[in-house]
Amino acid sequence: MNNYSRRNDSSNLSIGYLYASLSAVMASVLIVSGKWTLHTISPLALNALVFPISSVLLAPSLVLRRRRKLLLALDWKAWGWTLAFSVLAFVAIWTYWIGIKMMDPTLASFLNRFETLVTISLGILILGERFTRGEGLGAVLVLGGIVLMKFTFRAEYSLGFWVVLFSAVCFGTAEFVAKIAVRYVDPLILSFLRNLISSLLFWIAVALVGASFEGIGSIWWGILIIAIAGPVLTRPIYLYALRYIEVSKVALINQSQPVFVAILAFFALSQTPAPREIVGGLFVIGGCLLIIISRKTLAKNSVSRFHR
């Protein structure tokens, strides 16, 4: 059995939290750049370009870091989890953008946070992950902050509502599957294969549905930023975080992403966050810090008891 990283699941929590936080920061760059780029091309056209570019950019790292042997040594179980993760991620991305077109984007963004509850629930029910009392309070603060920042209090149970909700379930399930996949596949290899598979699936979608690539000459640098900030950096960093801390903790730390999005949007797009978004951001940051402090305290107490 090629169980690549199981031995690292409980080691070096600080690195895990650092990776999770960096992932949130890089994702904010991706979102702000994507908002600007999508004024010119469609989501399908954007993804059909981003994933091939990211696959090309990641390919040399497999050779330079001597991961080619690891890639060739993947067994059927590693490939199975890789394919499951890649297909779920593709479906999640595709349906999310379909839902965005069909409904209010603010409400869609809030609904997509449902993925966190899906990921945490699967981690607790199947992987046996548990929260301390402090971590539970931190989780409430994080999710409460997301509600304050994103919820519009407008009821809209249209087809778009259910499409985005389905997308959130796919995203949450994909993150759970990724936690298992990184036990058998190096995170960088997993990211490369996911990008390669996604490229194939998006171009099949282009052939079936059709997409216009007109105007990409004026936004090519935006597409390049998205490819680097997203599949090349954010996803591998997120997967590395999964090697060191539980999937439920990574998912919650990643909820600090809207805070960084609000900051970047202010400087890059001249968009000022509303007061409730600022309050929600403080809730998110406070909740993330409480989770980190609680987990580190638990780890220190466990080590102390072990040496007694």
N, C-alpha and C positions, 0 to 999 in steps of 0.2 A: 504493500500500500504506500502510495506517495503522499504521506501526511506531512506536508511541507512546513507548516508553521504552528501546529498545535502546541508545540513546546513553548511558544512565545505568548500564548493567550493571556497569561496573568503577570507578565513581566513588564517592568519599567512603565508604570502608569503615567508618569510625567510626559514621556515621549508620546504616548497615546493621546493624551489631552492636547499636547502641542499640535500633533497632526490634525486632530479634529477641529481645532480652532483655525489653523491655516487653511483647511478645506473650506470653512465658512467664509473666510476673507476672500479666497480666490473665486469662490462661487459668486460673491457679490460683484466682482469685476466682470464675470461672465454675464450676469443678468443685466447690468447697466449697459454693457457693450451690445448685448443682444437686443435690448429695447431700441437702441439707436439704429442698428442694422436692419431690423425687421420693418422699418419704415419703407425700405426699398425692395426687399425680396420676401418671399413667403417662408414660413417655418420649414416646410418640406425642402425647399431649395437650399435653405441655410444648413440644415442637417445633412443633406446630401453632399455638401461641400466640406463641412466641418469634420465629419468623421473620417473621410479619406485622408485629409490633411493631417489630422492627429495621428492616424495610423502610420503615415510616412515619417512624421516627426519622432514617434516613439520607437520605430524599428531599429535605428542605430544603437539605442541604449541596450537592446537585447544582446547585441554583439559586444559592445564596449564593456558591459558589466558581466559578461560571460553567462548570460542566461539562456543561450541557445540550447545548451545541453538539458537544462531544466524544461524548456519548451518541448524538446523532442522526447523527453522522458515521461510526459504526462500520461497517466493511465485512463481507463474508461471512466472511472469515478470523477477524476479531475475534469475531463471533458464534459461530462454530464452536468456538473454544477456550473461550469463556465457557460455552456449553452443555455441552461435555465436562466442564469443571471442576465445574459445578453438579450435573450428574447423578452424577458419581463421588462428590462430597461427600455428596449425599443418600443414595446407596446405602451408603456407608461408615458414616454416622451411624446409619442404620436398622438395618443388620446388626449393628453393634457393640452396640446396646442389646438386640437379640434375643439375641445371644450372652451378654450380661451376665445375662439372665434364666435362661439354661440352664446356667450353670456358675459356679464360684467367681469372684467379682469380682476378687480379688487376682491370680489366675492370668490372668484375662482382661485385666487392665491390663498385665501383663508381655507377654503375647502381642501386644497392640496396639502395643508398641514396635517390632515387626517392621517397621512402616511406615517407620521411619528407614532401615533397611537397603535397603528398596525404593527410597526416594527417592534415597539416595546412589548406589545401583547404576545407576539410570536416568540420574542426572546425569553419572556417569562414562562410561557406555556410549554415551549419545546426545548429550549436550551437551559432552562432552570435558572435563569438570571433573577436576582432578587435586589430590591432596593432597601437601603437603610431608611430610618425615619427622616434623616436630614436630606437624603437623596430624593425621597418621596416629596418632601416639601419643595425642594428645588425643581422637581418635575412640574409641580403645580404652578410655581412661579413662571417657569418657562412657557408652558402652554397658556397660562393666563396672559402673559405678555404678548404672545402671538395673537390672541383674541383681541386684545386692546389695539394692537397695531393694524390688524387686517380686517376685522369683522365690520360690516357695514350695516347690520341689522335690517337688511332688505331680504324678504323672503322671495326666493326665485327658484321654484322646483321645476324647472324646464328640463328638456333633454340635456342641455349643456350642464346643468347641475349634476345629473347622474353620470355623465361622461367624465367630468372632472373628479367626481367621487370614485369612480372606477379606476381612473388614472392614479389617484392617491393610494388605493389599495395595491395596485401594481407596483408603484414606487416603494411602498413599505415592504411588500413581499420581496422585491428585488434586493433591498438592503439586507433583509434577513438571510436570503440565499447567499449574498455576497460574504456574510460572516462565515458561513460554512465553506464557501468556495476558497477563501484565503487560507484554509487549513491544508488544502491540497495543491494550490497554485500560488506562485509568487505574485504579489499584488501588481507589479509592473507588467508581468506577462498577462495576468488577468485583464488589466486595462487595455493592453494592446489587442488581445483577442476580442474583447468586447467592442472596441472601436472597429476592428476589421469586420466582425459579424454585423454590426450596426450599419456600416457602409454598404454592405451587400443588401441588407434589408431595405434601407432607405432608397437605394437606386432601383430596387425592384418596385418600390412604391412609386417612384418617379415614372417608371416605364408604364405602370398600370394607371396611375392617376393623372400624371402630367404636371410639370412645374416650369415656370418661366425663370430664366437666369438673367434676364435683361437688367442692366444697371449695376452688375457686380463690379464693374471696373471702377466705380466711384467709392465702393465700400470694401474693397479687397482687404485693406488693413484691418478693418473691423472684424471681418471673417477670420483673419489670422489670429487676432487677439482672442477671439472666442474659442478657436481651436486650441490655443496654448493654455488659456486660463481654465478651460473646461476639461475636455477629455485628456489632455496631456498632463495637467497639473492637479486640478481639483479631484478627479476620480482616483488617480493613484494615491494621492495623499490621504483621501478618505479611506481607501482600502488598507493602507498601512496603519491607520488609526484602529481599524477593526482587528488587527493582529495583536494589539496591546491592551485594549479595553473592550468591555462588553458592547454589543451592538446597540442596546438601549441607551447607554451613556453617550456613545458616539452620535446617535440620532438626536439626542437632546442638546448636546453641545452645539451641534450643527444648526440648531434653531436660532443661534445668535446671528445667523446670516442676514436677516432683515435689518439689523442694526447697522451693519457695514454697508448694506445696500442704500439705506437712508443717507449715510454719510457721503458715499460716492455720488449718489444722485444729486445731493446738494451742491457739490463742487463741480461735477461734470455736466449736469443737466439743469442746474439752477432750480431744483425742486426742494422746497423747504418742508420738512416733516411736520405734520399736525401735532398739537400738544399731546393728544392721546397716543400718537406713535412714539413720542419721546418717552412718555410714562411707560408704555409697553416695552420699549427698548431697555429701560432701567430694570424692569421686571425680568427680562430675558437674561441680561448680564448678571443680575443678582442670583437668579436661579442656577445659571451655569457655574458661578463661583461656589455656590452652596454645594452643588453636586461634586465638584472637584475636591473641596475641603473635606466633605463627608467621606468620600472614597479614600482619600489619602490618610485620614484619621483611622479609618477601618483597617487599612493596610498596615499602618504603623502599630496598631494594637495587636494585630494578628502576628506580626513579627516579634513583638515583645513577649507575647504568650508562648511563642514557639521556643524562645531562648531561655525561658524560665526553668 
